[in-house]
């Protein structure tokens, strides 16, 4: 489901690259770093984004995937975004807490009952208000990527409440 969401974001960006406009585009390669492997859904989505970006721009725009933390961890890559040496990443939201403290609410265990509730909150006012605070920190958030829920486990007894 989230792969589709990223594809929709990518499609929106690519829609802006209509044929007449692509003639005015200078060649450029975007560095996209992720901490996960290239065969993870994030890596596959970045590759797909790169293919679509190249196709819609007549080959002038490319996205190059740097997977498995080859550009550093999420903190390093986020700093590189802010410094202008990297163009995109898919960081864990807790990485953003040092800039916008309220991102921490998303990473807490037991915050959401299910995927539908998480999507409603993140796509709604709360999630969008967090993304809206990123430009003042030198970042632009395109959306949220689900990588599973936070869990608490132990080896003594079930955990049934917060």
C-alpha positions, 0 to 999 in steps of 0.5 A: 500500500505504501509502495503505491503511495510513493508511486503516486508521489513520484507520479505527481512529480513526473506529471510536472515534467510534461514533454514541452517542459522537459526540453528546458530541463538541464541534465541532473542526477539525484542522489537518493540514499536509504539505509535498507538494501536495494531489494527492500521495497524502499530500494525497489520504489527508488529504482522505479522512481528513477526509471519514471523520472528518466523516461518523463524527462527524456533521460535528462533527470536520473535518480541514483540509488545508494542503498544499505547505508552507503551514504551513511545512517539516517542522521548523516543522510538527513544532514547531507540533505540539509547541506545540499550534497544529497537530494533524497532519503527515506529516514526513520521519523525518529531522526527528525525529532531533533528538528521537530520534536513532535515526530517522536509521537509517531515512533512511540509503541502502541500509538496506532491500533492498525494501519488504517488508523496510522494512515488516517493520522499521518495523511490528516492534519497532524501528519501534514502539520509535521511535514509542514514544519520541515521547510524551516529546517531546510527539508521538504517532506513528501510523505510517510513510508510505513516500515512496520509498527513499533513493538514491545516484547519480553520473555516473561508475559504478554503486554496487553496495555500501555 
